Amino acid sequence: MNEFISCLKKYATFQGRARRKEYWMFILFSILLAIGTTFLDVQLFKGEKLIFTGLLRLGLFLPSLAAIVRRMHDVDKSGWFCLIPVYNLILACSEGTKGPNRFGEDPKS
């Protein structure tokens, strides 16, 4: 949960690096929130309107974009690599560069 809050605090920070744990915990809690808001929308609006889910997606768009860019920085790649569908998944699962790289200090140390 701390990683999710950390990503929300750095919602528009595209500089620096994000560890695998920080990124994947953010993704996990985003998915859990999406499931919860979808369930709420289905119960309240019979699935016809996804108001809460839409607001959640809108609210998490920028933080998730910043998190994936920082994750790409951790593997010493430009943030633009997040636009390459399969390769960015491979990079997001890869271990980050040990020690400092051109994007900053190692977040593990």
N, C-alpha and C positions, 0 to 999 in steps of 0.2 A: 504494500500500500504506500510505503514511503517513496518508492520509485515513481508511482503514479502522481503523487502530490508534487514531487520534484520536477517532473516533466510539465505539470500544469504551471508551476511557478516560473519555469523557463519557457513559457508558451510561444514566445516569438524570438527565442535565442537560436540563431542558426550558426553560431560560432561555437567552437569547442568540440568536445567529444562525448559520446554516450556509450556506456558499457552495454554488453548484451543483456545483462540482467535488467538494467534500467529500461531499455527499449522493449523487451518482451513482457515485462511486468506491466508496462504502460499499455501494450496491446491487449494483454489478458484482461485487465480491469476495464478497458474500453469495450471489449466484447461482452463482458459481464454486465456492464451498464446498458449496452445496447439491447441485450436480451431482456433486462428488467424494464426498460422503457417500452420495448415492443409489447411485452406482456401487459403493461399498464395501458398502452394505447388500445390493445385488443379488448381489454376489460371495460374500458371507459367508452370507447367509440366503436366497438364491434369490428375493429380492423379496417374500418372505412377511412379513417384519418390517422396518420402517424405523426401527430403533433409533437409529442415528447421525443420520439425517436429522431425526428427531423431537427429539433432544437439541439439534441445531443450531438448529432452529426455535424451540425453547423458550429457548435461550440468546440468540438474536438478536432476540427479540420486543421487549424493552424498549429496547435500543439503536436499533433501527430506528424505533420509535415516537418516541423522543427526537430522532432525526435528522430525521424528517419535520416534527415540530413546530418545530424550529429552522429548518428550510428555509422553513416558512410564515412564521416571524418575519422572515426575511430579505427577503421580499417585502411586509413590513408588514401581514401578516394574522394573525389569531388562530390558535392551534394547532388549534382546532376545525374549521378549513377542511379538515383532512386527512380528514375524514369524508365529504366531497363527492367522489365518485369521479372524474369527468372533470375537474372544476374543479381539484382538487388536483394532477392531472398537469400541467395547464396552468401552474399556479403553480410547480410544482417545476421546470419547464423555463424559466420566466421569469427575467430578470435581476433581481437583488436591488436594493433601494433604495440609491441612492448616498448615502454619508454616513450619519450616525447616524439611527436612527429610534427609535420608542418601545420597541423591544426591545433596543437596544444599539448599539454602534459597528459600523461597516462592517467585516466580516471581511476584505475585500480590501485594506484600507489598514493 
